[in-house]
Amino acid sequence: MEDLLTLSSRIPWWIDLILIVVSYVGLHLWHTELAYQVHLYAQPTPPPKLANPMDGVNVAVHTALSRAPV
């Protein structure tokens, strides 16, 4: 960490400014893409339409078992 601080103090201030802007934009784009991918996996599946309500018990059990952590 000390070496990075020494390096950044030796280069001109305008290069530091360019690096700050590029880092901010790059990290922001990476974060939004990561958040988008996590959001896609976090979407719950809608419950199925059932003619007999007792069929829902079987579906609920299988759904819960399929989502259980291994």
VMD Tcl script that draws the C-alpha trace (Angstrom):
set ca {
  {0.00 0.00 0.00}
  {2.85 2.35 0.79}
  {4.36 1.68 -2.65}
  {1.10 2.67 -4.35}
  {0.98 5.87 -2.33}
  {4.58 6.67 -3.28}
  {3.87 5.93 -6.94}
  {0.76 8.08 -7.01}
  {2.63 10.98 -5.41}
  {5.30 10.88 -8.11}
  {3.03 11.02 -11.16}
  {1.37 14.26 -12.26}
  {-1.94 15.23 -10.66}
  {-3.83 15.09 -13.95}
  {-2.89 11.43 -14.47}
  {-4.20 10.72 -10.96}
  {-7.43 12.45 -11.93}
  {-7.75 10.36 -15.11}
  {-7.12 7.16 -13.12}
  {-9.78 8.16 -10.58}
  {-12.40 8.75 -13.28}
  {-11.56 5.53 -15.14}
  {-11.62 3.53 -11.91}
  {-14.95 5.02 -10.86}
  {-16.61 4.32 -14.20}
  {-15.14 0.82 -14.44}
  {-16.13 -0.18 -10.92}
  {-19.59 1.35 -11.35}
  {-20.20 -0.62 -14.56}
  {-18.90 -3.81 -12.95}
  {-21.11 -3.31 -9.90}
  {-24.27 -2.66 -11.93}
  {-23.63 -5.75 -14.07}
  {-23.04 -7.86 -10.96}
  {-26.18 -6.49 -9.30}
  {-28.16 -7.19 -12.49}
  {-26.99 -10.82 -12.57}
  {-27.75 -11.33 -8.88}
  {-31.18 -9.78 -9.38}
  {-31.92 -12.22 -12.22}
  {-31.21 -15.21 -9.98}
  {-33.19 -13.78 -7.06}
  {-36.50 -13.64 -8.95}
  {-39.06 -15.95 -7.33}
  {-40.95 -18.34 -9.55}
  {-44.68 -17.77 -9.67}
  {-46.86 -20.40 -8.03}
  {-48.54 -22.80 -10.47}
  {-52.28 -22.63 -11.10}
  {-53.91 -25.73 -9.63}
  {-57.40 -27.14 -10.09}
  {-57.28 -29.02 -6.78}
  {-55.85 -27.03 -3.82}
  {-54.49 -30.22 -2.22}
  {-52.17 -30.65 -5.19}
  {-50.44 -27.51 -3.95}
  {-49.06 -29.34 -0.93}
  {-47.11 -31.74 -3.13}
  {-45.85 -28.90 -5.34}
  {-44.85 -26.81 -2.30}
  {-42.87 -29.66 -0.77}
  {-41.01 -30.42 -3.99}
  {-40.31 -26.73 -4.56}
  {-38.96 -26.30 -1.04}
  {-36.77 -29.39 -1.36}
  {-35.40 -28.28 -4.73}
  {-34.40 -24.87 -3.30}
  {-32.86 -26.21 -0.11}
  {-29.13 -25.61 0.24}
  {-27.01 -28.68 -0.26}
}
mol new
graphics top color blue
foreach p $ca { graphics top sphere $p radius 0.5 }
foreach p [lrange $ca 0 end-1] q [lrange $ca 1 end] { graphics top cylinder $p $q radius 0.2 }
display resetview
